[in-house]
Amino acid sequence: MFAEVAKPVTLTFCILSLYAVFSAAFLAVSVDMHGKICECLIRLALAAAISLISGLIFRDAVQEPHVGSARLTATLPIQLFCWASGVMSFPGTWKGTAFSTGIPASK
């Protein structure tokens, strides 16, 4: 009963924490690039912790015959975190490279 209520709540927190990472990385305007990177890394670590807790709740809610074979990486929150952080890293690295070389990121 508790797991069925906790799953959507923790998944919502997982999505909101990933949105906070996206917001800090791409929507926030900042002159200090090092401060922005630190803020993004802190939010990414928080999102990873929330996803891990949510993944543990999802894994514990697996039906009886599959309990022994349930992997943490196969849960929805962990997969969501991995895909979202991977997708957000490509434009972020391009933006960071353009910033460090002095080339404008967009024309």
C-alpha positions as a printed Julia matrix, in Angstrom:
107×3 Matrix{Float64}:
  0.0     0.0     0.0
  2.75    2.45    0.98
  4.79    1.64   -2.14
  1.85    2.26   -4.46
  1.36    5.74   -3.01
  5.09    6.52   -2.77
  5.91    5.59   -6.38
  4.07    8.49   -8.11
  5.12   10.95   -5.41
  8.82   10.11   -5.7
  8.63   10.02   -9.49
  7.13   13.54   -9.43
  9.99   14.74   -7.21
 12.43   13.07   -9.6
 10.98   14.93  -12.59
 10.89   18.23  -10.71
 14.52   17.87   -9.63
 15.56   17.19  -13.22
 13.63   20.28  -14.29
 15.57   22.27  -11.68
 18.83   21.04  -13.22
 17.6    22.01  -16.69
 16.5    25.41  -15.45
 19.83   26.13  -13.77
 21.83   24.92  -16.75
 19.98   26.51  -19.65
 17.4    29.06  -18.51
 19.25   30.94  -15.76
 21.25   33.96  -16.89
 24.58   34.33  -15.14
 27.78   36.25  -15.75
 29.85   34.04  -13.46
 30.24   30.76  -15.35
 32.02   28.99  -12.47
 29.18   29.81  -10.06
 26.67   28.54  -12.59
 28.59   25.28  -13.02
 28.76   24.77   -9.24
 25.03   25.41   -8.92
 24.27   22.96  -11.73
 26.47   20.27  -10.18
 24.82   20.7    -6.78
 21.38   20.41   -8.37
 22.53   17.4   -10.39
 23.77   15.67   -7.22
 20.45   16.4    -5.52
 18.56   15.02   -8.53
 20.75   11.89   -8.44
 19.96   11.36   -4.76
 16.22   11.82   -5.33
 16.34    9.44   -8.31
 18.23    6.87   -6.25
 15.68    6.98   -3.44
 12.86    6.79   -5.95
 14.56    3.88   -7.73
 14.86    1.99   -4.46
 11.14    2.48   -3.82
 10.32    1.3    -7.35
 12.58   -1.75   -6.96
 11.04   -2.71   -3.62
  7.55   -2.56   -5.15
  8.35   -5.34   -7.68
  6.04   -8.36   -7.63
  7.13  -11.5    -5.75
  8.41  -13.76   -8.6
 10.76  -11.05   -9.89
 12.16   -9.76   -6.59
 15.55  -11.48   -6.91
 16.17  -10.35  -10.47
 15.11   -6.69  -10.07
 18.02   -4.36  -10.83
 18.16   -0.76   -9.68
 19.16    0.46  -13.15
 16.03   -1.1   -14.62
 13.71    1.18  -12.63
 11.99    4.14  -14.27
 13.48    6.94  -12.09
 17.07    5.78  -12.62
 16.55    5.41  -16.37
 14.88    8.82  -16.48
 17.82   10.39  -14.63
 20.41    8.72  -16.87
 18.67    9.72  -20.09
 17.9    13.28  -18.96
 21.4    13.97  -17.65
 22.89   12.46  -20.81
 20.71   14.55  -23.1
 21.4    17.72  -21.1
 25.16   17.14  -21.13
 25.6    17.49  -24.91
 24.34   21.08  -25.3
 25.97   21.93  -21.97
 29.4    20.8   -23.12
 29.01   22.64  -26.41
 27.94   25.78  -24.57
 30.84   25.46  -22.12
 33.35   24.88  -24.91
 32.09   27.89  -26.81
 32.33   29.98  -23.65
 35.91   28.95  -22.89
 37.16   29.47  -26.46
 35.45   32.83  -26.89
 33.41   31.64  -29.88
 29.79   32.85  -29.7
 27.43   29.99  -28.87
 24.76   31.21  -31.29
 24.7    33.69  -34.14
